[in-house]
Amino acid sequence: MGETYLFVTPLWEIVARGTTVYFTIALVFRLIPKRQAGTIAPNDMIALVIIGSLAADAITGEAHTLLDLLLMIAVIVLWDYLFNLAEYYFPRFRGIAQDSPTLLIHHGVLLRENLRKEKLTEQELTANLRKQGIADIAHVKQAILEVDGQISVVQND
């Protein structure tokens, strides 16, 4: 019974596995377009669950003891905390780790290149505008796809 609290996996391997998987998943999420990351569709949720399961397997590997698993969780939480600190204190790092807002409409003009970059269709944008009570793009001073995937709109005066 006492064996469940001993390390089976070497400490360096636990830290290396947790670190590698954390950075890999962080990179994958950085590459996902904002609109897909902000609003999770059912098929995206399934993919995230599967990725999470695979990531858990990659982190734990041959780890079976409670202490191994707790240490792996601590490594992931530590990296998350360090990333949040780095994003807060170092604006250059924030620019790399986080996406920036994307201007979609400027003074009633649709910026098609930005829509294409974000994989957002004109129909999706106009549907979002209608949800906000705006029927005509000409009434929009600015529409911005925020980093959380939501579209914020500033109407003309």
N, C-alpha and C positions, 0 to 999 in steps of 0.2 A: 504494500500500500504506500509506503514511503517513497518508492521509486517514481511515482507520478510527479513528484516535485523536483526531480533532478533533471539537469540538461542532458538530452540525448544528442541533439544537434549542436555542433560547435558554435560558440557565441558569434564568431566572425561570419559564419554562414547565415545565421539568423539575421544579422544586421545587413549583410550583403543582399540577401534575398528580398527583405523588406524594402530596402533602398532601391534596388533595381526595379521592382514591380511598381513602387510608388512613382518613380520618375517616368517609367514607361506609360503608365495610365495617365499621369499629368500631361505628358506630351500628346497622347491620343486625344484627350479632351481639349487641348489647346488647338488641335487641328480641325475639330468639328466646327462647322459654321455656327455662329451665334444663334440663329433662329432655330436650329435643331437642338441645341443644348438648353435653350430657355423653355421650350414647350416640349414635353416628352410625349410622343405618340406611343400607342400600345406596342408596336413592333420595336420601337427604340427601347422601351422599358424591358422587353424580353432580352434584347441584345445586352443591355446593361446588367441584367441579372446573370446572364451567361458569362459576361466578361468578369463580373465580380466573383463568380464561382471559380473561373479559371485563374483569376488573380490570387484567390485564397489558396488554391492548390499550389500555385507557383511560389507563394510566400512560405507556406508551411512545409512543402516538400515531404521529408520523412519525419517531420516533427510530430510527436505524439504526446508529449508530456504537457501538463498544464503550464509549467514554468516556461517552456519553449513558446507556447501559443501566447501567453501573456506578454512575453518579451517582444514577440513579433507585432502584437497590437500596439505596444508602447513605441516601437520603432516607427510605425505608420503615423501614429498620433504626433510623435515628435517632429517628423518631417512636415506634417500638415501645419503644425504650430510654427516651425521655422520658416516655411513658405509664407505664411500670413505675416510674420514679422518682417521678412525681407520685402514683401510687397508694400508694407506700410512705410518702412524706413528708407527704401531705396526706389525712387521713381523709375530709374532705368530698368531695374529688375521687374517692376510692375508692368512696364511696357512689353517685356518678353513673356512674362507669365500670364498676363491677362490680355484679352483682345481689347480693342478700342471701339467706341461707338462708330456707327457708319451712317452718314447722311444719305437718306433715300429720296427726299424731296426738298428742293431749295427754291423758295419763292414761287411755288406752283409748278416747278419744272421737275419732272421725274428724272432721276439720275440712273439710267438704265445700266450703266457699267457697274455701279454699286449694287444694284439688284442682282446682277449676274454674279458678281463676286460673292454675295451672300446666299446664292441659290434660292432667291426669293422671287416668286412670280408676281406680275402686275396684279393678277386676280387676288392673290393672297394679301398683297398690300392694300388694295381697295376694300377688300372684305374687312381688314383690320380698321381702316378709316371709317367704314360704315358703322362698325361696333362702337366707335367713338363719336358717332353722330355727324360725320362729315361725308357728304355725298359727292363733292367735287374736289379734285386735287388742286384746282385753282385757288381754293380757300385756305390752302396749307402754306404757311410760311416756312416751316421745317418739319420733316418727319425723320426721326432718327431711330435706327435699330440699336438698342442699348446692348451692353455686354451680357445682360441676363436673357436676351432673346425677345424682350418686349419692345414694342414700337411706341415711342412717345411722340406726340404731335403738338406743334405750336401753330395755332391758327392765325391768319392775317387779322389785323385790327379792323 
